[in-house]
Amino acid sequence: MTEATLQALNGLRDLTMIKWYIIPIMAIVFYIYTKEIKLAKQNGNWDAVFSGAAIFGVDFFNESWNGWILHFTQRSAFWTTPGDTALRTMVGWNIEIMFMFTLLGIIFYNTLTENKKVKILGIPEMWFWAIGYSIFCVFVECLLNIGGHLVWEYPCWYLSLKGIPLIFLIGYFHFFCAAIWVITRKTMKAKISILVFIYAVPIIMNVIAFASGWTY
């Protein structure tokens, strides 16, 4: 296993690593969601909550298949997060990342205007911000990689521009595609069905993994 993998496995899901600062962060997440849920109950529009749930769910799936890569290669996941954290939940996931992705979908939704026909630079607003936020997230991830907090493994990351196009596509852009897929559905049943699917896949993957005694 790579050195980054060994570091990422060290303290995996170890509750003694928990630090006090995650408590106020968790409170902020709860506050934002309770505000959005309260607003949704008033106006019947749950899209902000659904957008947040969609992006977090796709990230859950990403981290699940990333862990499967580690199990089957016994060398490294596609990416690992060996840096300091208040709680390492998977080899490529930690509590800080989880909190961030919990809020990212709500941030994305609240950036949008109510006019669905708005375009920015000739691009439908929804897709403009999906691209824009994806680019910003890739920039942040590059900084984390430079600092050694998030390590990319395998040559596919380095085929062009140090893998930035790949990170853009499978690291972030499809998260926003999932959010758009959910919030543009016409019925509540369709929105919820997509969310159930998004969460069902990684839940099944992790049930299989933990039942088999895998560690990632």
N, C-alpha and C positions, 0 to 999 in steps of 0.2 A: 504494500500500500504506500501511497505517496505520503510525504511528511505532512502535507496539508490535510489529508484524509485522517491520519492518526490524531492530529490536533483537533479536527472537527468531531471525531468520535470521543475524545476525552471530555468527560462531563456531560455526555449526551443524556438529556432529560434528567439531569441531576438537580433535584430541588434545592440542594445546598448552595447552588450558584445564584439563586434568585437575589436580586438587589432591590432595594427599597424604591428606586426611581420608577420601576414599572407600575407601581400602585397609582401615582398621579396620572401616568400615561393611560392606564386602563380606565381611570375615572373620566379622562377627556374623551376617550372613545365611547364610553357609555353615554356621556352627556350628549355628544353629537348624534348618536343613534336614537336616543330617547327624544331629542328635539325633532329629528326627522320623522320618527314614528308618530309623534304627537301631531305634527303638521300633516302627515299622510292621513291620519284619522279625520282631520278637519276637512281636507280638500279631496280625499279619495285618490290622490296620486302617490303611489308607492315607489315610483321609479328611482328616486334617490337611494332608498333602502335597497331596492333590487339591484341597482348598479353596483353598490358597495358589496353586496353579497355575491354577485356574479364575478367580480374581479378577484375577490378573496378565494372563491371556489376554484377558479382556474389556476390561481397560484398554488393552492392546495394540491391540485392535480400535477402541476409542474414539479413540485417538490417530491411528490410520490414517485413519479417515474424516474426522477433524478436519483432517488434512493435505490430504486430497482437497478439502475446502471451500476451503482457501487456493489450491490449484492452479486450481480452476475459477472462483473469483471474482477471483483476482489482487489481492485487497484484504486479506483477513484470514481466518484460521481462526476457528472459533467461539470458541476461547480460545487465548491465547498465553502463554508464560512468558518474558518478556523480562528477568527479574531475574537476579542473579548466580547462577552455578552452576558445579559442577566439570566438568560435561559436558552440553551441550545435544544431545539425541538427535533430537528433532523440535521443531517450532515450539511445541508445547504440552506437551512432555515433556522431562524432564531426568533425570539419573542418580539424584538424590535422590528424585524421585517414583517412579522405577522400583523403588528399594530398598524404599520404603514399601509400594507395592502388592504387592511380592513377599512381604511379611510379613503384610499385612492379613488374608488368608484364614486363615492359621494362627492369628492372634490371635482372629478370629471363631470358628473351630472350637473353640479351647481355652476359650472363654467358655461353651460349651454343656455341660450336664450329660449324663450317660449315659442318663438317663430321658427318653425321647422324648415322654412325656405331660405334662411339666412346662409350666405356663402362668404367665405373669407379667402381672398386670393383665388377666387374661382372654384374653391373646394367647399362642398357642403360643410357647414360649421361642425357638425358632429365628427366627421372624419378629419377635419383640420386639427381639432383638438386631440383626437386619438393619435394622430401622427406627432403632433407637437409634444404631448405629454410622454409619448414613447421615446422620442429623441432626448428629452430632458432626463428621463429615467436611465437611459443608456449612458448619458454623460455622468450621472451620479455613480452608476455601477463601475464605470471606468476609474473614477476617483477611488472607489472602495478597492478595486483591484490593484491599483498603484500602491495603495496603503497596506496591501496584504490582508485585508479583511474579507475579501471575496475572491477566491482563486478559481480560475478557469483551467480545465484540464482537457487534453486530447487535441490533436492537430486541427480538427474541424473549426475550432474557434479562430485559428490563425490563417485561414486560407486567403482572406483579404481584409485589409484594414483591421487586423487583429480581431477578426470575428465580429466586428460591430454590426454588420448587416444581420448576422445570425442572431445576435443578442436582441436586436430590434424586433425581429420577426417572432422568435419563440420565447423571448424573454419578457416582452411587454406589449407589442402591438395586438397580439391575439387576445390579450386580457381585455382591451378596450373593444375589440370586435365582439367579444362575448357580452359585454355590458350593452353595446348597441343592439345586439341580437335580442336581448331580453327587453330592453325598454321600448323598442319599436314594435313589439307585438301588440296586437289590438285588444286582446282579452287577458284578463287576470289569469285564467286557466293556462293559457299558453305561456305566460311569463313564469308562472310557478312550475310548470312542467319542465321548462328549460333549466331552471335552477335546481330542481330535483335531479335531473340528469347530470348537471355539472358536478354536484356533490356526490351522487351515487357512485360514479366511477372511481374517484380517489378513495372513498370510504371502503369500497370492495377491495381495491388494491391493498390498502393498509390492513384490512382484516386478514387477507391472505398472507401478507408479510408477517404480521405479528403471530398469527396462528402457526406459521412455519418456523418461527423463532429467528427471523431475520433481524439484523440490527443495522439501522441506518438513520 
